[in-house]
Amino acid sequence: MFRDFLNRLSQPQPDPLTEDDARLALTALLVRIARSDNDYAPAEVARIDRITARRYGLSPFEATALRARAETLESEAPDTVRFTRAIKDAVAYEDRRAVVEAAWSVALADGQRSGEEDALMRLVASLLGVNDLDSALARQMAAQQ
């Protein structure tokens, strides 16, 4: 199931993602950010669940199920560069900007800001085509949560 999804996402000109596929891809990106420092902390897991529940109007059970699917997708997804570029090509800018804010929220959830997470966040924002100003504003908004 995920292999077909990743193949579609990796096409030279991917079709826009369905709403469900976009949810899955963007949640998988949040999981990748959380795992980037090799400490997938319970606070980060809980933050991902809260973000997806609020963003997509999901129940706690549905948010947990989405995250579980996203964890599997993230583990099978190609390197961050190809995965993030594929999302960029298939998701509108405003959604990508909101994902950067959500990703900062996840990266900051455990109260520790690691070099690995900072580096990945800079890379992800750039690859998603989110400009530096919007990324900085997203980080500030995430820090206030």
Wavefront OBJ file of the C-alpha trace (Angstrom):
o trace
v 0.000 0.000 0.000
v 2.687 2.509 0.987
v 4.952 1.522 -1.901
v 2.259 2.542 -4.420
v 1.687 5.798 -2.531
v 5.415 6.587 -2.523
v 5.699 5.737 -6.208
v 2.855 8.138 -7.037
v 4.410 10.807 -4.842
v 7.786 10.391 -6.544
v 6.568 10.834 -10.128
v 8.230 13.692 -12.057
v 4.878 15.516 -12.181
v 2.840 14.100 -9.296
v -0.882 14.662 -9.249
v -2.120 16.779 -6.353
v -2.623 14.573 -3.336
v -6.062 13.644 -2.159
v -6.936 15.086 1.234
v -6.309 11.729 2.940
v -2.956 11.231 1.191
v -1.858 14.771 2.048
v -2.717 14.145 5.711
v -0.661 10.973 5.684
v 2.344 12.512 3.922
v 2.425 15.600 6.093
v 2.040 13.550 9.280
v 4.881 11.284 8.127
v 7.033 14.382 7.745
v 6.222 15.351 11.356
v 7.247 11.853 12.444
v 10.522 12.204 10.533
v 11.258 15.494 12.308
v 10.493 13.929 15.700
v 12.727 10.934 14.982
v 15.619 13.014 13.614
v 17.468 13.218 16.949
v 17.057 9.468 17.579
v 14.789 10.237 20.546
v 11.150 9.795 19.565
v 9.939 11.228 22.848
v 6.426 10.669 24.211
v 5.957 14.461 24.241
v 6.640 14.529 20.492
v 4.221 11.657 19.854
v 1.542 13.430 21.881
v 2.199 16.698 20.045
v 1.831 14.995 16.650
v -1.482 13.507 17.779
v -2.734 16.891 19.028
v -1.648 18.659 15.837
v -3.346 16.156 13.554
v -6.495 16.027 15.679
v -6.814 19.810 15.641
v -5.712 20.347 12.045
v -7.873 17.630 10.523
v -10.767 17.495 13.009
v -9.930 13.976 14.155
v -10.865 12.195 17.339
v -7.960 11.131 19.566
v -8.372 7.566 18.292
v -8.313 8.707 14.644
v -5.253 10.910 15.265
v -3.409 7.987 16.839
v -4.323 5.738 13.912
v -3.121 8.366 11.407
v 0.177 8.724 13.267
v 0.644 4.938 13.313
v 0.174 4.803 9.532
v 2.493 7.808 9.157
v 5.190 6.082 11.236
v 5.121 3.149 8.823
v 5.173 5.446 5.789
v 8.051 7.479 7.243
v 10.123 4.348 7.777
v 9.584 3.326 4.123
v 9.861 6.795 2.584
v 12.922 7.762 0.571
v 15.513 10.150 1.891
v 14.234 13.425 3.285
v 15.228 15.429 0.208
v 13.174 13.360 -2.242
v 10.282 12.854 0.179
v 10.001 16.555 1.028
v 10.360 17.681 -2.593
v 7.592 15.289 -3.559
v 5.350 16.810 -0.895
v 6.224 20.304 -2.151
v 5.095 19.404 -5.651
v 1.798 17.972 -4.441
v 0.717 20.312 -1.608
v -0.310 23.997 -1.708
v 2.056 26.613 -0.195
v -0.215 27.581 2.709
v -0.454 23.945 3.769
v 3.332 23.586 3.522
v 3.847 26.731 5.632
v 1.447 25.374 8.241
v 3.368 22.091 8.230
v 6.605 23.955 8.964
v 4.918 25.516 11.993
v 3.625 22.122 13.093
v 7.059 20.589 12.544
v 8.681 23.261 14.711
v 6.057 22.528 17.346
v 7.011 18.848 17.292
v 10.749 19.605 17.329
v 10.291 21.834 20.378
v 7.813 19.525 22.183
v 10.381 17.665 24.252
v 11.883 20.896 25.589
v 15.204 20.219 23.902
v 16.406 21.733 20.676
v 18.966 19.423 19.119
v 21.352 20.266 16.325
v 19.928 17.396 14.282
v 16.397 18.766 14.543
v 17.531 22.329 13.747
v 19.429 21.155 10.674
v 16.531 19.031 9.476
v 14.067 21.868 10.029
v 16.192 24.245 7.927
v 16.414 21.620 5.189
v 12.709 20.746 5.304
v 11.552 24.380 5.185
v 13.841 25.044 2.238
v 12.806 21.903 0.358
v 9.140 22.657 0.970
v 9.729 26.036 -0.649
v 8.827 27.926 2.525
v 10.764 31.186 2.591
v 13.048 32.106 5.498
v 10.709 34.760 6.874
v 7.718 32.400 6.964
v 9.874 29.681 8.526
v 11.114 32.049 11.253
v 7.560 33.201 11.951
v 6.444 29.554 12.075
v 9.156 28.764 14.628
v 8.097 31.740 16.783
v 4.447 30.675 16.641
v 5.392 27.079 17.529
v 7.456 28.236 20.499
v 4.396 30.001 21.912
v 2.282 26.830 21.891
l 1 2 3 4 5 6 7 8 9 10 11 12 13 14 15 16 17 18 19 20 21 22 23 24 25 26 27 28 29 30 31 32 33 34 35 36 37 38 39 40 41 42 43 44 45 46 47 48 49 50 51 52 53 54 55 56 57 58 59 60 61 62 63 64 65 66 67 68 69 70 71 72 73 74 75 76 77 78 79 80 81 82 83 84 85 86 87 88 89 90 91 92 93 94 95 96 97 98 99 100 101 102 103 104 105 106 107 108 109 110 111 112 113 114 115 116 117 118 119 120 121 122 123 124 125 126 127 128 129 130 131 132 133 134 135 136 137 138 139 140 141 142 143 144 145
